[in-house]
Amino acid sequence: MTSRDETVQLHETYLSKHKLPLFKQFGWDVVEGKREGVFFWDLDGKRYFDCHVCGGVYNLGHRNPKVVKAVRDALDHVDLGNHHLMSSERSRLAKKLVESAGETSSGERMGRVVFASGGGEAMDFAFKMAKGYTGKSTILCLEGGYHGHTGLSMGAGDEKYTDAWNYKPEGFVKVSLEDLDRIETFFDEDTAAVSLETIPATLGMNVIPRKTMQHIRKVTREHGVLLILDEIQTGCGRSGRTWAFQHYDIMPDIFATGKGFSGGIYPIAATVYRDEMEQVYEQNPMIHFSTFGGSEIGCAAAETVLDHATDPDFLAHVNALSDFFRNAVEELAERSNKVAGLRQIGMFQAIEFVDVATCISAVARLNENGVFCVFSNNDRVCAQFMPPLIMTMEEAEELMALVEKSISEADAVDLTSSEFFSTQTEARIRNVNRRL
């Protein structure tokens, strides 16, 4: 096995030398070794609670035995498959995915699926479908949001993701979180869709109130504007429901899944949309393909994920963990002058600190003490806190003890000395009092 020092040297030479100073500042200069369940270890044997889970990829923990078995069994029979041909595996998974979205109290349901290899690709297709189906060009999306690093998905995110590449896809209009209650005032004759993460992750896991989300669904329907929801991080049981939009009793016109949909073993993502949109393919059924989208090996992993994400007992455990962490962080906030509270729906969580400098320090101490987490890149007053959903209560208690220890050791840092932080030392959103 390559040593840690050799790996660091290879990374600096062949991958990214500019990330290393940042990694070292926060204790992220870790080379992963063994990984299992809620933990991973570095090459020196140091154990970490994984509270980043790669944005939700490891919802079921690292190397979940059921997902590993499903993929191993699939390898005995199939390979990636051919995207030009029909597939039993893709067809079966598509049915299960559509059915997992359920039905609203007014009878709305989803209809069809297009598979992708990653979340950015799934969102890129969502925007293509919205524009193609409506014949309109403008997508309203959230200021400070994030939907991926490629193509149209990059255009829908924060401007930092496009400015660095001198690339600005047309047709995306940014709306602030505070303006969502009046989203209809941004509509015009060329508005194709409104696109949101059901809970904006990179913007700090800000909870959109139920009343606001239902208002958005109401006015989009009234004006013939589509609603696209990005469930790439919030889906697959992370919120305590199969899909986070189910908390709002709404059905989007299009939603995307990825990350946790893979089970952490084999990449797969999907875009799910209403049946009537299929008419886009009528004149040319061959206008969209994804070579690796819906690979038959990935389908085996994703079926196992959906079995968990739709299981009432599994979801009950997620909500029990959610209750534990909410109570624990609220009690900590009462005792500490550093913690403001917890942003949370289910186990989609972020610890909000009193200011950015304290958050940055706390993240560094957490990593030093064996709790791997990151701050939210577009709202650095909060640390994303997303342990795997298969965590036991005993593990949760051990984790919370480390969190308390780390926060007690955190001292506010001077951000002006870091070029990375000098342009963003204030939080964009104060969210701790928001509730579903």
N, C-alpha and C positions, 0 to 999 in steps of 0.2 A: 504494500500500500504506500502511496505517496505521503510523505511526512507533511506536517503542518507548514513548516518553513518552506518546503518545496512548493506546496500548493499556493501559499501566499505569493511566492516569487512568480509562479506561472500565471496566477491571476493578474498580477501587476503588469507582466510582460505581454500577455495575450488577451486579456479581457478588459479590465478597466483600472488604470492606476489612480484615477481621480476619485473613485469611491473609497479607496482604502483609508485616507485620513478621516473621512466621516465615519466609516465602520469602527475605527479605533477609538474615536471620541465617545461612542456610545456603547462600546463593548460588543459591537456587531461583527468584529473581525473573527468570527467563529467558523471553523471548518467542520461541517457535520460529519459525524461518524455513525455510530449505532443510533437507530431510532425505533421507537415502539410505543404504542398507545399515546398517552398525553405528553411523552417526553422525547427529547433527542439528547445525544451526548456529543461533545466535541472530541477531537482525536486524542486529547489528553485525558479523557474520561470524565470531564465535568458534565453534570446533568442539568438540563434546562426544562422547566415547564414551557411548553410551546403555547404562548398566548397570542401569537400572531397567526399561526396556522396557514401562512401563505395566503392571507386574505379569505380564508374559509375553505381552502383546499382540503385540510385535514379535519373536517368536521367529525369524521368517524375515527379520528386518531391516526397515528402513523402505522402503516402496514396492517390495517384492520384485517384480521384473519378471514372474515367472510368475503371481503372484497378480493383479497389475495387469492383465495380458493376459487372464486368465480372467474377470475382472469386466468388462473392456471388451467382450470377445466376448459375454458374457451380455447386456449392455445392448443389443446389436444384435437380440436375440431375445425377451427377457423383461423383466418388471418385478417387483414384489414378489410377485405371485401372490395368490391368494385362499385364505385358510385354510379355507374351507368346501369347497374342491374338491381333488381328487387332483392330484398334481404329479409329473411325471417327475423333476424335479430333487430334490425332497425325498425321494422314494422311493429314488432311486439313492444319495443321500448317507446315508440311514438304513441301508441295507444295508452300505455301506462302513464306517460308524461301528460298527455291531454287530460286524462281522467283525474290525475293528481291535483289539477287546478280546481276541481269541484265545480260547483254551480252557485251563483248568488241567489239571494232571496227573491230576486226578480226573474230568475231563470236564465241568466247569461252564462255562457260556457265558452271554452276554447275549442279549436277545431283541428289544426294541423301543425306540423313540425318540420323545420329544416335544421339539419344537424351541422355543426361546425367543429373545428378542432380547438378553439379557444374562445374566451368571452368577448374579446375585441372583435373577432370575426362574426360572432353571433349578433353583437350590437350593430356592426356595419350592415349586416343583412337586414336588421330591423329598420334601419333608416332607409335603405334601398326599397324595402317593401312599402313603407309609409309613403315615400315619394311616388313610387310606381303606381300604387293603388289609388291614391288621391289625385294624382296629376299635379300636385302642388310641391313647392320647393323648400319651404321654411320649416325648420324644426326649432321649437322653443325648448331650451334646456337650462339647467341650473348653473348660475354663476358659482365658480369654485368647485364644480362637480367633476366627475371622472367616469369615463365609459370605456377606456382602453387607449392604447398607444398607436393605433394604426388607422389610416384612412379616415372614413367618416366618423368612426368612433372617437378618434383623437379630436376632431373638430367639435364634438359635442362636449368636450371637457374644458377644464380651465385653460386660459390662454398660454400659461407657461409651457403646456405640452405641445403647442403649435409654434410659438414664437421662436423657440430654440432651433427649429428646423426651417425657418422661413417658409412656412406652409400654413395656409389658412383656408380650409375648405369653406366654400360659400354655403349660405343658407342656414346657418346656426345663429340664433338670437338668444343671448343669455339673460335670464331673469333671476333676481335675487331671491333668497329663501323667504325674506320678509314680504315679497310681492306675490307669493303663491296664492294668497287669499283673493287676489284680484287678477288672476292669470288671464281672464277673458279680455282685459283691457289691452293685452298684447296681441290679440288675434287680428289678422287681416285676411284679405281674400286669397292670400297665397300660403296660409298656415296649414301645413300638412299634419303636424303632430306636436304634442307635448311629451318630452322624454325626461324621466326622473329615475334615479335609484330610489326604490321604495323607502329606504333609509339611506341617505347620502353618506357613504362610508368615508371617502377621502376628505369630505367636508366636515368630518368630525362626528359622524354617526348621529346627526341631528334628527330627532324624532319629529316627523311631520304629523301634527294632530289629526285625529280621525275626521273632525269637521272640515279641515282644510282639504284633505285628500278626497273626501266625498264631494266637496264643492268642485274640485278640479275635474272629477269624473262627470259630474252633472253638466258643467258648462262645456266640456269638450264634446260630450254627446249632443248637446243642444246646437252647437255650432258646426257639427260635422268634422271635428278635429279628432284625430286618433290619440290615444293614450298609450305610450310605450313605457313599460316599467322594467328596469334593470334589476334582476334578482340574482345576479352572478355571485354576490357575496351574501345577500340576505336569505337566499332560498335554501332548499333541501333540509329544512328543519331547524335552521339556525335561529329563527325568530320565535320558536315554540309552536309555530304552525308550519305546514309543509312549505307554504309560500307566504312571505310577509304581507302581500296585498290582501290575504284572507283576514287579517286583523281589521281591515277597513270595510269588509263586506262589499268589495268592488271587484270587477273583472276588467283588466286592461284589454285593449285591442291586440296588443303584442307584448310578450315578455321574453326575456332572455335568461338562460341559466348557464352556469359554467363552474369553474373552480371546484367546489364541493361535489358537483355532479360527477366528477371523475373518481371519487372515492380516494383521491390521493395516489392512485396507482396508474391510471391510463388516461391521457387527455381526451376530453370530450365536452362539447358544449352544444347548446340548442337554442333556437328561436321558435317560440310557440305563438300562433296567431289565429285569428278568427277565420272560420271556414270560408266566408264570402270573399276573403282576400285572394283566394286561390285563382280567381279570374285573371290575375296578372299573368299567369302562365298560359292562358288560353291560346293566344296567338303564337307563342313560341315556348313550348314546354321545356326547352333546353337552355334557358337564359341564365340559370344559376347552378353552379356545382361547387362542392368542396371536396377535394381529393381525399383528405383524411377525416372529414367530418362524418361522424356516425360510424367510425370504424367498428367492426363487429366485435373486436376485443374490448374496445371502450364501452360498447353497449352492455357487455356482461357486468362491467364495474358499475355502470350507471343504474342498471336494474336493481342491483343490490342496494345502492344508495337510496333509490326511491322506496324500496321495501322498508328501510329504516324510517325515511322521512314521512311516510304515510302511516306508520305504526303508532296507535294511540299510546301504548306503554312507553315507547321511545320518546314521544313528544311530552308525555307526562314527566319523564325524567328531566328533559330539557327545562321544563318550566319549574321543576323543583330546584334545580341548580340556579335558575334565574332568581328565584325567591331568596335563596341563600346569599347570593352575591349582592343583591339589592340591599338586603338588610345589613350585611356586613359592611358595605361601603357607606351606607347612610350612618351607621354607628361610628365608623371611622371619621366621617366628615364632622360629626358632632364633637369629636375629641381633638381633631387636627385643624390647624389654621392653614393647611396646605391644600386640602381636598374640598372641592365645591360640591361634588356629588357624582352620580352615575347616570350616563345616557344609556338607555337600555330598552330594547324590546326582546324578550326571551334572553338568549345568550348572545345577541348582537349588542355588544357593550363597549363603552369607552369611559374611562375614569376622567372626569373633568377636574382640572386643578385651578387654583385661584389666579394663576397667570402663566404665561408661556415659559418664563425662565424656570419656574418651579417644576413644570411638566417635563422640560428637557432634562433637568437634573434627576427627577424621579425615574425617568426611562433609563438613564445611565445606571442608576443604582439598582433598578430591577434586573437589568441584564447582568450586572456584576454579581448579584445574589442568586442567579440561576432562574430568572423569569424572563424569557425572551418575548419582548413586545416592542412596538414602534409607536411614535406619535403620529397623529393624523396630519398628513402632509399639507393640507389646505386649511387646517384649523389647529394649530400646534398647542392649544391650551389643553388638549386631551390626548390621552394614551389609549390606543385601541387595546381592548382587553377581551380576547376571544379564545378561551380555552376550548379544547375539543369537547364535543357534546357527549362523549362516552365517559367523561370524567366521573369518578366515584365521589361520594360526599366526603370520604376521608381525604382524598386527594385535594378536593376543593378547600377543605379546612387547612391543610398543609400549605397550599398555594396562598391562601389569604394571610396566613401568618408571615410569609415571605413578603407579601405586598406591604403589610403594615411596617415590617422592619425596614424595608427599602425606602418607604416614604418618610419614616422618621429620620433616616440618614440623609435625605435629600436637602441640599441647600441651593437656593436660587443661583444660577450661573449668569455671568456677564455675556449676553448674546452679542453685544456690539463687537466683540473681538473675533467673531466668526463671520466670514463673508457669506456663508450659507444661510445664516439667520438674520443678518443685518437688515435685510429688506422686508422681513416679516416677523416682527417681534410682538405684535398684538393679535389676539384672537379675533377672527371675523364674526363669530357668533357666540352669544351667551345662551346656552341651551339647557342648563340644568333644571329649570322649572318647566320645561316642555314635557307634556305627557300625551300618550296616545289618545 
